[in-house]
């Protein structure tokens, strides 16, 4: 089995991905809202113009699921490449 050292910038790149994912999805949906004939933004736009609230909600739920999956993948990569970091657990503990 071969081993190799990950560059020290891996953590910064993954933090950048965490920040960029929502902006990329927002940009994609806005571009599809403005001028497109397919995609989630188009589905939201056509459903909204037809007063189909179930269609809008379904498209937003799919968009949320896509964002969650992408964030889980980036978090998994962060855990695998940064095992040396201490685990920070933000549990629901009450403060005194």
Biopython code that builds the backbone (N, CA, C, O; Angstrom):
import numpy as np
from Bio.PDB.StructureBuilder import StructureBuilder

atoms = [
    (1, "UNK", "N", (0.839, -1.180, 0.000)),
    (1, "UNK", "CA", (0.000, 0.000, 0.000)),
    (1, "UNK", "C", (0.882, 1.240, 0.000)),
    (1, "UNK", "O", (1.820, 1.341, 0.791)),
    (2, "UNK", "N", (0.589, 2.155, -0.863)),
    (2, "UNK", "CA", (1.359, 3.384, -0.953)),
    (2, "UNK", "C", (0.674, 4.480, -0.161)),
    (2, "UNK", "O", (-0.551, 4.509, -0.050)),
    (3, "UNK", "N", (1.460, 5.363, 0.377)),
    (3, "UNK", "CA", (0.900, 6.511, 1.089)),
    (3, "UNK", "C", (1.527, 7.779, 0.530)),
    (3, "UNK", "O", (2.628, 7.750, -0.020)),
    (4, "UNK", "N", (0.837, 8.861, 0.672)),
    (4, "UNK", "CA", (1.357, 10.130, 0.190)),
    (4, "UNK", "C", (0.848, 11.237, 1.091)),
    (4, "UNK", "O", (-0.140, 11.070, 1.805)),
    (5, "UNK", "N", (1.523, 12.355, 1.050)),
    (5, "UNK", "CA", (1.167, 13.508, 1.880)),
    (5, "UNK", "C", (0.216, 14.409, 1.099)),
    (5, "UNK", "O", (0.486, 14.769, -0.046)),
    (6, "UNK", "N", (-0.882, 14.762, 1.723)),
    (6, "UNK", "CA", (-1.801, 15.707, 1.105)),
    (6, "UNK", "C", (-1.235, 17.113, 1.279)),
    (6, "UNK", "O", (-0.650, 17.417, 2.318)),
    (7, "UNK", "N", (-1.399, 17.950, 0.304)),
    (7, "UNK", "CA", (-0.906, 19.323, 0.456)),
    (7, "UNK", "C", (-1.620, 20.035, 1.599)),
    (7, "UNK", "O", (-2.741, 19.695, 1.976)),
    (8, "UNK", "N", (-0.938, 21.018, 2.123)),
    (8, "UNK", "CA", (-1.515, 21.749, 3.248)),
    (8, "UNK", "C", (-2.684, 22.628, 2.819)),
    (8, "UNK", "O", (-3.411, 23.134, 3.673)),
    (9, "UNK", "N", (-2.877, 22.818, 1.542)),
    (9, "UNK", "CA", (-3.969, 23.671, 1.069)),
    (9, "UNK", "C", (-5.295, 22.921, 0.936)),
    (9, "UNK", "O", (-6.313, 23.526, 0.602)),
    (10, "UNK", "N", (-5.293, 21.616, 1.193)),
    (10, "UNK", "CA", (-6.517, 20.835, 1.037)),
    (10, "UNK", "C", (-7.634, 21.373, 1.917)),
    (10, "UNK", "O", (-8.785, 21.459, 1.489)),
    (11, "UNK", "N", (-7.295, 21.730, 3.131)),
    (11, "UNK", "CA", (-8.312, 22.260, 4.047)),
    (11, "UNK", "C", (-8.911, 23.558, 3.517)),
    (11, "UNK", "O", (-10.124, 23.755, 3.578)),
    (12, "UNK", "N", (-8.072, 24.430, 3.004)),
    (12, "UNK", "CA", (-8.565, 25.700, 2.460)),
    (12, "UNK", "C", (-9.432, 25.489, 1.226)),
    (12, "UNK", "O", (-10.432, 26.183, 1.044)),
    (13, "UNK", "N", (-9.060, 24.544, 0.387)),
    (13, "UNK", "CA", (-9.847, 24.263, -0.817)),
    (13, "UNK", "C", (-11.225, 23.733, -0.431)),
    (13, "UNK", "O", (-12.228, 24.132, -1.022)),
    (14, "UNK", "N", (-11.281, 22.848, 0.543)),
    (14, "UNK", "CA", (-12.564, 22.284, 0.964)),
    (14, "UNK", "C", (-13.433, 23.323, 1.663)),
    (14, "UNK", "O", (-14.655, 23.295, 1.521)),
    (15, "UNK", "N", (-12.831, 24.227, 2.405)),
    (15, "UNK", "CA", (-13.598, 25.322, 3.000)),
    (15, "UNK", "C", (-14.169, 26.212, 1.891)),
    (15, "UNK", "O", (-15.310, 26.666, 1.975)),
    (16, "UNK", "N", (-13.366, 26.452, 0.857)),
    (16, "UNK", "CA", (-13.853, 27.220, -0.285)),
    (16, "UNK", "C", (-15.012, 26.536, -0.979)),
    (16, "UNK", "O", (-15.949, 27.197, -1.427)),
    (17, "UNK", "N", (-14.956, 25.202, -1.073)),
    (17, "UNK", "CA", (-16.075, 24.471, -1.673)),
    (17, "UNK", "C", (-17.332, 24.592, -0.822)),
    (17, "UNK", "O", (-18.433, 24.742, -1.351)),
    (18, "UNK", "N", (-17.168, 24.527, 0.497)),
    (18, "UNK", "CA", (-18.335, 24.701, 1.376)),
    (18, "UNK", "C", (-18.996, 26.059, 1.145)),
    (18, "UNK", "O", (-20.222, 26.172, 1.164)),
    (19, "UNK", "N", (-18.188, 27.073, 0.932)),
    (19, "UNK", "CA", (-18.726, 28.418, 0.705)),
    (19, "UNK", "C", (-19.288, 28.554, -0.704)),
    (19, "UNK", "O", (-20.289, 29.239, -0.906)),
    (20, "UNK", "N", (-18.653, 27.907, -1.680)),
    (20, "UNK", "CA", (-19.023, 28.098, -3.080)),
    (20, "UNK", "C", (-20.267, 27.327, -3.495)),
    (20, "UNK", "O", (-20.955, 27.741, -4.428)),
    (21, "UNK", "N", (-20.573, 26.221, -2.833)),
    (21, "UNK", "CA", (-21.710, 25.391, -3.242)),
    (21, "UNK", "C", (-23.030, 26.177, -3.253)),
    (21, "UNK", "O", (-23.732, 26.141, -4.263)),
    (22, "UNK", "N", (-23.395, 26.882, -2.182)),
    (22, "UNK", "CA", (-24.666, 27.628, -2.252)),
    (22, "UNK", "C", (-24.673, 28.708, -3.327)),
    (22, "UNK", "O", (-25.681, 28.908, -4.005)),
    (23, "UNK", "N", (-23.544, 29.407, -3.482)),
    (23, "UNK", "CA", (-23.487, 30.458, -4.495)),
    (23, "UNK", "C", (-23.584, 29.886, -5.908)),
    (23, "UNK", "O", (-24.204, 30.490, -6.783)),
    (24, "UNK", "N", (-22.979, 28.739, -6.128)),
    (24, "UNK", "CA", (-23.058, 28.103, -7.442)),
    (24, "UNK", "C", (-24.493, 27.670, -7.748)),
    (24, "UNK", "O", (-24.975, 27.847, -8.866)),
    (25, "UNK", "N", (-25.167, 27.105, -6.753)),
    (25, "UNK", "CA", (-26.554, 26.695, -6.970)),
    (25, "UNK", "C", (-27.465, 27.897, -7.186)),
    (25, "UNK", "O", (-28.366, 27.853, -8.023)),
    (26, "UNK", "N", (-27.233, 28.960, -6.441)),
    (26, "UNK", "CA", (-28.037, 30.175, -6.619)),
    (26, "UNK", "C", (-27.806, 30.751, -8.015)),
    (26, "UNK", "O", (-28.759, 31.134, -8.694)),
    (27, "UNK", "N", (-26.555, 30.811, -8.444)),
    (27, "UNK", "CA", (-26.253, 31.330, -9.782)),
    (27, "UNK", "C", (-26.878, 30.491, -10.869)),
    (27, "UNK", "O", (-27.384, 31.018, -11.859)),
    (28, "UNK", "N", (-26.844, 29.173, -10.686)),
    (28, "UNK", "CA", (-27.436, 28.279, -11.677)),
    (28, "UNK", "C", (-28.945, 28.476, -11.763)),
    (28, "UNK", "O", (-29.500, 28.593, -12.856)),
    (29, "UNK", "N", (-29.592, 28.511, -10.631)),
    (29, "UNK", "CA", (-31.060, 28.667, -10.623)),
    (29, "UNK", "C", (-31.453, 30.036, -11.179)),
    (29, "UNK", "O", (-32.427, 30.138, -11.925)),
    (30, "UNK", "N", (-30.712, 31.083, -10.829)),
    (30, "UNK", "CA", (-31.044, 32.414, -11.352)),
    (30, "UNK", "C", (-30.857, 32.473, -12.865)),
    (30, "UNK", "O", (-31.660, 33.094, -13.561)),
    (31, "UNK", "N", (-29.812, 31.838, -13.379)),
    (31, "UNK", "CA", (-29.611, 31.806, -14.833)),
    (31, "UNK", "C", (-30.739, 31.044, -15.513)),
    (31, "UNK", "O", (-31.203, 31.441, -16.582)),
    (32, "UNK", "N", (-31.182, 29.953, -14.898)),
    (32, "UNK", "CA", (-32.288, 29.195, -15.479)),
    (32, "UNK", "C", (-33.605, 29.954, -15.371)),
    (32, "UNK", "O", (-34.469, 29.811, -16.236)),
    (33, "UNK", "N", (-33.771, 30.755, -14.326)),
    (33, "UNK", "CA", (-34.982, 31.569, -14.206)),
    (33, "UNK", "C", (-35.037, 32.633, -15.299)),
    (33, "UNK", "O", (-36.101, 32.925, -15.843)),
    (34, "UNK", "N", (-33.885, 33.202, -15.610)),
    (34, "UNK", "CA", (-33.849, 34.300, -16.580)),
    (34, "UNK", "C", (-34.078, 33.800, -17.996)),
    (34, "UNK", "O", (-34.947, 34.311, -18.701)),
    (35, "UNK", "N", (-33.309, 32.810, -18.417)),
    (35, "UNK", "CA", (-33.420, 32.386, -19.813)),
    (35, "UNK", "C", (-33.022, 30.926, -19.953)),
    (35, "UNK", "O", (-31.847, 30.606, -20.135)),
    (36, "UNK", "N", (-34.002, 30.051, -19.867)),
    (36, "UNK", "CA", (-33.734, 28.637, -20.045)),
    (36, "UNK", "C", (-35.033, 27.925, -20.399)),
    (36, "UNK", "O", (-36.124, 28.447, -20.170)),
    (37, "UNK", "N", (-34.900, 26.746, -20.950)),
    (37, "UNK", "CA", (-36.083, 25.938, -21.223)),
    (37, "UNK", "C", (-35.962, 24.558, -20.583)),
    (37, "UNK", "O", (-36.671, 23.623, -20.958)),
    (38, "UNK", "N", (-35.054, 24.443, -19.612)),
    (38, "UNK", "CA", (-34.937, 23.208, -18.836)),
    (38, "UNK", "C", (-34.216, 23.526, -17.529)),
    (38, "UNK", "O", (-33.571, 24.566, -17.399)),
    (39, "UNK", "N", (-34.334, 22.624, -16.575)),
    (39, "UNK", "CA", (-33.646, 22.781, -15.302)),
    (39, "UNK", "C", (-34.581, 23.108, -14.163)),
    (39, "UNK", "O", (-35.782, 23.300, -14.355)),
    (40, "UNK", "N", (-34.016, 23.169, -12.979)),
    (40, "UNK", "CA", (-34.821, 23.420, -11.776)),
    (40, "UNK", "C", (-35.350, 24.848, -11.762)),
    (40, "UNK", "O", (-36.495, 25.080, -11.373)),
    (41, "UNK", "N", (-34.528, 25.805, -12.181)),
    (41, "UNK", "CA", (-34.996, 27.194, -12.232)),
    (41, "UNK", "C", (-36.154, 27.363, -13.198)),
    (41, "UNK", "O", (-37.098, 28.103, -12.919)),
    (42, "UNK", "N", (-36.087, 26.688, -14.320)),
    (42, "UNK", "CA", (-37.191, 26.728, -15.286)),
    (42, "UNK", "C", (-38.445, 26.105, -14.682)),
    (42, "UNK", "O", (-39.549, 26.622, -14.854)),
    (43, "UNK", "N", (-38.267, 24.990, -13.975)),
    (43, "UNK", "CA", (-39.417, 24.342, -13.324)),
    (43, "UNK", "C", (-40.042, 25.255, -12.275)),
    (43, "UNK", "O", (-41.266, 25.338, -12.174)),
    (44, "UNK", "N", (-39.216, 25.933, -11.503)),
    (44, "UNK", "CA", (-39.737, 26.873, -10.505)),
    (44, "UNK", "C", (-40.490, 28.005, -11.196)),
    (44, "UNK", "O", (-41.571, 28.395, -10.756)),
    (45, "UNK", "N", (-39.921, 28.528, -12.271)),
    (45, "UNK", "CA", (-40.545, 29.649, -12.979)),
    (45, "UNK", "C", (-41.880, 29.250, -13.603)),
    (45, "UNK", "O", (-42.870, 29.966, -13.455)),
    (46, "UNK", "N", (-41.916, 28.126, -14.293)),
    (46, "UNK", "CA", (-43.166, 27.717, -14.931)),
    (46, "UNK", "C", (-44.224, 27.327, -13.899)),
    (46, "UNK", "O", (-45.410, 27.602, -14.086)),
    (47, "UNK", "N", (-43.801, 26.698, -12.829)),
    (47, "UNK", "CA", (-44.766, 26.341, -11.776)),
    (47, "UNK", "C", (-45.318, 27.590, -11.100)),
    (47, "UNK", "O", (-46.502, 27.649, -10.767)),
    (48, "UNK", "N", (-44.457, 28.591, -10.897)),
    (48, "UNK", "CA", (-44.916, 29.830, -10.261)),
    (48, "UNK", "C", (-45.867, 30.605, -11.159)),
    (48, "UNK", "O", (-46.835, 31.187, -10.671)),
    (49, "UNK", "N", (-45.608, 30.624, -12.476)),
    (49, "UNK", "CA", (-46.499, 31.357, -13.370)),
    (49, "UNK", "C", (-47.848, 30.657, -13.531)),
    (49, "UNK", "O", (-48.842, 31.297, -13.877)),
    (50, "UNK", "N", (-47.887, 29.343, -13.282)),
    (50, "UNK", "CA", (-49.143, 28.600, -13.351)),
    (50, "UNK", "C", (-49.801, 28.452, -11.981)),
    (50, "UNK", "O", (-50.780, 27.720, -11.836)),
    (51, "UNK", "N", (-49.263, 29.148, -10.975)),
    (51, "UNK", "CA", (-49.768, 29.100, -9.598)),
    (51, "UNK", "C", (-49.800, 27.678, -9.061)),
    (51, "UNK", "O", (-50.728, 27.291, -8.350)),
    (52, "UNK", "N", (-48.780, 26.907, -9.407)),
    (52, "UNK", "CA", (-48.654, 25.518, -8.947)),
    (52, "UNK", "C", (-47.675, 25.498, -7.774)),
    (52, "UNK", "O", (-46.474, 25.293, -7.946)),
    (53, "UNK", "N", (-48.222, 25.716, -6.580)),
    (53, "UNK", "CA", (-47.345, 25.794, -5.399)),
    (53, "UNK", "C", (-46.701, 24.452, -5.075)),
    (53, "UNK", "O", (-45.600, 24.416, -4.526)),
    (54, "UNK", "N", (-47.366, 23.352, -5.403)),
    (54, "UNK", "CA", (-46.775, 22.033, -5.165)),
    (54, "UNK", "C", (-45.551, 21.825, -6.060)),
    (54, "UNK", "O", (-44.558, 21.241, -5.626)),
    (55, "UNK", "N", (-45.617, 22.292, -7.290)),
    (55, "UNK", "CA", (-44.475, 22.183, -8.191)),
    (55, "UNK", "C", (-43.295, 23.024, -7.732)),
    (55, "UNK", "O", (-42.144, 22.593, -7.811)),
    (56, "UNK", "N", (-43.589, 24.234, -7.250)),
    (56, "UNK", "CA", (-42.519, 25.099, -6.729)),
    (56, "UNK", "C", (-41.881, 24.460, -5.507)),
    (56, "UNK", "O", (-40.656, 24.435, -5.380)),
    (57, "UNK", "N", (-42.707, 23.945, -4.612)),
    (57, "UNK", "CA", (-42.190, 23.312, -3.398)),
    (57, "UNK", "C", (-41.365, 22.070, -3.738)),
    (57, "UNK", "O", (-40.318, 21.833, -3.135)),
    (58, "UNK", "N", (-41.831, 21.289, -4.691)),
    (58, "UNK", "CA", (-41.091, 20.090, -5.088)),
    (58, "UNK", "C", (-39.730, 20.462, -5.681)),
    (58, "UNK", "O", (-38.725, 19.817, -5.381)),
    (59, "UNK", "N", (-39.696, 21.489, -6.512)),
    (59, "UNK", "CA", (-38.426, 21.916, -7.097)),
    (59, "UNK", "C", (-37.483, 22.452, -6.028)),
    (59, "UNK", "O", (-36.280, 22.198, -6.088)),
    (60, "UNK", "N", (-38.003, 23.184, -5.061)),
    (60, "UNK", "CA", (-37.169, 23.690, -3.976)),
    (60, "UNK", "C", (-36.656, 22.563, -3.086)),
    (60, "UNK", "O", (-35.530, 22.626, -2.594)),
    (61, "UNK", "N", (-37.473, 21.535, -2.876)),
    (61, "UNK", "CA", (-37.018, 20.388, -2.095)),
    (61, "UNK", "C", (-35.912, 19.625, -2.827)),
    (61, "UNK", "O", (-34.953, 19.172, -2.202)),
    (62, "UNK", "N", (-36.040, 19.482, -4.135)),
    (62, "UNK", "CA", (-34.984, 18.834, -4.919)),
    (62, "UNK", "C", (-33.707, 19.664, -4.864)),
    (62, "UNK", "O", (-32.614, 19.113, -4.729)),
    (63, "UNK", "N", (-33.837, 20.969, -4.967)),
    (63, "UNK", "CA", (-32.676, 21.850, -4.877)),
    (63, "UNK", "C", (-32.016, 21.751, -3.504)),
    (63, "UNK", "O", (-30.788, 21.751, -3.408)),
    (64, "UNK", "N", (-32.805, 21.667, -2.457)),
    (64, "UNK", "CA", (-32.274, 21.495, -1.106)),
    (64, "UNK", "C", (-31.564, 20.154, -0.963)),
    (64, "UNK", "O", (-30.509, 20.073, -0.335)),
    (65, "UNK", "N", (-32.138, 19.105, -1.540)),
    (65, "UNK", "CA", (-31.504, 17.783, -1.479)),
    (65, "UNK", "C", (-30.162, 17.785, -2.216)),
    (65, "UNK", "O", (-29.196, 17.179, -1.753)),
    (66, "UNK", "N", (-30.106, 18.460, -3.350)),
    (66, "UNK", "CA", (-28.843, 18.545, -4.098)),
    (66, "UNK", "C", (-27.789, 19.266, -3.265)),
    (66, "UNK", "O", (-26.642, 18.824, -3.192)),
    (67, "UNK", "N", (-28.176, 20.375, -2.640)),
    (67, "UNK", "CA", (-27.235, 21.124, -1.806)),
    (67, "UNK", "C", (-26.764, 20.285, -0.620)),
    (67, "UNK", "O", (-25.584, 20.308, -0.272)),
    (68, "UNK", "N", (-27.682, 19.548, -0.001)),
    (68, "UNK", "CA", (-27.307, 18.699, 1.135)),
    (68, "UNK", "C", (-26.347, 17.593, 0.720)),
    (68, "UNK", "O", (-25.381, 17.312, 1.429)),
    (69, "UNK", "N", (-26.602, 16.968, -0.415)),
    (69, "UNK", "CA", (-25.718, 15.896, -0.888)),
    (69, "UNK", "C", (-24.326, 16.445, -1.187)),
    (69, "UNK", "O", (-23.324, 15.827, -0.825)),
    (70, "UNK", "N", (-24.258, 17.595, -1.842)),
    (70, "UNK", "CA", (-22.962, 18.186, -2.134)),
    (70, "UNK", "C", (-22.214, 18.552, -0.861)),
    (70, "UNK", "O", (-21.002, 18.351, -0.782)),
    (71, "UNK", "N", (-22.912, 19.086, 0.139)),
    (71, "UNK", "CA", (-22.264, 19.421, 1.401)),
    (71, "UNK", "C", (-21.807, 18.182, 2.153)),
    (71, "UNK", "O", (-20.757, 18.206, 2.796)),
    (72, "UNK", "N", (-22.571, 17.102, 2.088)),
    (72, "UNK", "CA", (-22.156, 15.853, 2.735)),
    (72, "UNK", "C", (-20.903, 15.300, 2.062)),
    (72, "UNK", "O", (-20.001, 14.806, 2.739)),
    (73, "UNK", "N", (-20.843, 15.378, 0.739)),
    (73, "UNK", "CA", (-19.659, 14.886, 0.021)),
    (73, "UNK", "C", (-18.424, 15.697, 0.400)),
    (73, "UNK", "O", (-17.359, 15.129, 0.643)),
    (74, "UNK", "N", (-18.559, 17.024, 0.453)),
    (74, "UNK", "CA", (-17.423, 17.867, 0.817)),
    (74, "UNK", "C", (-17.026, 17.629, 2.274)),
    (74, "UNK", "O", (-15.836, 17.613, 2.587)),
    (75, "UNK", "N", (-17.992, 17.444, 3.162)),
    (75, "UNK", "CA", (-17.676, 17.153, 4.563)),
    (75, "UNK", "C", (-16.962, 15.818, 4.697)),
    (75, "UNK", "O", (-16.034, 15.684, 5.494)),
    (76, "UNK", "N", (-17.390, 14.832, 3.923)),
    (76, "UNK", "CA", (-16.731, 13.526, 3.959)),
    (76, "UNK", "C", (-15.283, 13.647, 3.477)),
    (76, "UNK", "O", (-14.373, 13.082, 4.084)),
    (77, "UNK", "N", (-15.077, 14.382, 2.388)),
    (77, "UNK", "CA", (-13.717, 14.594, 1.900)),
    (77, "UNK", "C", (-12.869, 15.338, 2.927)),
    (77, "UNK", "O", (-11.683, 15.050, 3.086)),
    (78, "UNK", "N", (-13.474, 16.287, 3.616)),
    (78, "UNK", "CA", (-12.753, 17.035, 4.638)),
    (78, "UNK", "C", (-12.345, 16.126, 5.793)),
    (78, "UNK", "O", (-11.227, 16.224, 6.298)),
    (79, "UNK", "N", (-13.248, 15.244, 6.210)),
    (79, "UNK", "CA", (-12.905, 14.309, 7.287)),
    (79, "UNK", "C", (-11.823, 13.331, 6.866)),
    (79, "UNK", "O", (-10.953, 12.989, 7.666)),
    (80, "UNK", "N", (-11.867, 12.880, 5.627)),
    (80, "UNK", "CA", (-10.883, 11.903, 5.163)),
    (80, "UNK", "C", (-9.496, 12.514, 4.966)),
    (80, "UNK", "O", (-8.487, 11.846, 5.189)),
    (81, "UNK", "N", (-9.442, 13.765, 4.554)),
    (81, "UNK", "CA", (-8.147, 14.387, 4.292)),
    (81, "UNK", "C", (-7.596, 15.144, 5.485)),
    (81, "UNK", "O", (-6.426, 15.525, 5.478)),
    (82, "UNK", "N", (-8.398, 15.370, 6.501)),
    (82, "UNK", "CA", (-7.946, 16.151, 7.658)),
    (82, "UNK", "C", (-8.163, 15.368, 8.946)),
    (82, "UNK", "O", (-8.812, 15.856, 9.872)),
    (83, "UNK", "N", (-7.637, 14.191, 9.004)),
    (83, "UNK", "CA", (-7.797, 13.377, 10.208)),
    (83, "UNK", "C", (-7.027, 13.931, 11.381)),
    (83, "UNK", "O", (-7.299, 13.561, 12.523)),
    (84, "UNK", "N", (-6.089, 14.793, 11.136)),
    (84, "UNK", "CA", (-5.279, 15.353, 12.205)),
    (84, "UNK", "C", (-6.028, 16.433, 12.978)),
    (84, "UNK", "O", (-5.617, 16.789, 14.082)),
    (85, "UNK", "N", (-7.112, 16.959, 12.425)),
    (85, "UNK", "CA", (-7.867, 17.995, 13.121)),
    (85, "UNK", "C", (-8.610, 17.402, 14.298)),
    (85, "UNK", "O", (-9.027, 16.245, 14.267)),
    (86, "UNK", "N", (-8.771, 18.198, 15.330)),
    (86, "UNK", "CA", (-9.590, 17.743, 16.451)),
    (86, "UNK", "C", (-11.053, 17.905, 16.077)),
    (86, "UNK", "O", (-11.429, 18.854, 15.389)),
    (87, "UNK", "N", (-11.857, 16.988, 16.529)),
    (87, "UNK", "CA", (-13.279, 17.011, 16.206)),
    (87, "UNK", "C", (-13.975, 18.075, 17.044)),
    (87, "UNK", "O", (-13.840, 18.098, 18.267)),
    (88, "UNK", "N", (-14.718, 18.951, 16.384)),
    (88, "UNK", "CA", (-15.489, 19.968, 17.073)),
    (88, "UNK", "C", (-16.938, 19.542, 17.009)),
    (88, "UNK", "O", (-17.522, 19.447, 15.929)),
    (89, "UNK", "N", (-17.512, 19.289, 18.160)),
    (89, "UNK", "CA", (-18.890, 18.831, 18.230)),
    (89, "UNK", "C", (-19.747, 19.938, 18.804)),
    (89, "UNK", "O", (-19.600, 20.306, 19.970)),
    (90, "UNK", "N", (-20.635, 20.463, 17.994)),
    (90, "UNK", "CA", (-21.535, 21.522, 18.442)),
    (90, "UNK", "C", (-22.881, 20.898, 18.797)),
    (90, "UNK", "O", (-23.856, 21.026, 18.056)),
    (91, "UNK", "N", (-22.913, 20.244, 19.904)),
    (91, "UNK", "CA", (-24.143, 19.581, 20.311)),
    (91, "UNK", "C", (-25.102, 20.592, 20.941)),
    (91, "UNK", "O", (-24.768, 21.761, 21.135)),
    (92, "UNK", "N", (-26.272, 20.114, 21.243)),
    (92, "UNK", "CA", (-27.310, 20.995, 21.797)),
    (92, "UNK", "C", (-27.239, 21.018, 23.320)),
    (92, "UNK", "O", (-28.197, 20.639, 23.993)),
    (93, "UNK", "N", (-26.142, 21.449, 23.847)),
    (93, "UNK", "CA", (-25.999, 21.560, 25.288)),
    (93, "UNK", "C", (-26.467, 22.930, 25.727)),
    (93, "UNK", "O", (-26.252, 23.928, 25.039)),
    (94, "UNK", "N", (-27.102, 22.964, 26.869)),
    (94, "UNK", "CA", (-27.559, 24.250, 27.391)),
    (94, "UNK", "C", (-26.420, 24.929, 28.122)),
    (94, "UNK", "O", (-25.634, 24.285, 28.816)),
    (95, "UNK", "N", (-26.347, 26.196, 27.959)),
    (95, "UNK", "CA", (-25.312, 26.984, 28.628)),
    (95, "UNK", "C", (-25.783, 27.332, 30.030)),
    (95, "UNK", "O", (-26.976, 27.558, 30.235)),
    (96, "UNK", "N", (-24.876, 27.381, 31.001)),
    (96, "UNK", "CA", (-25.292, 27.717, 32.376)),
    (96, "UNK", "C", (-25.713, 29.155, 32.496)),
    (96, "UNK", "O", (-26.091, 29.599, 33.580)),
]
sb = StructureBuilder()
sb.init_structure("model")
sb.init_model(0)
sb.init_chain("A")
sb.init_seg("    ")
for serial, (resi, resn, name, xyz) in enumerate(atoms, 1):
    if name == "N":
        sb.init_residue(resn, " ", resi, " ")
    sb.init_atom(name, np.array(xyz, "f"), 0.0, 1.0, " ", f" {name:<3s}", serial, name[0])
structure = sb.get_structure()
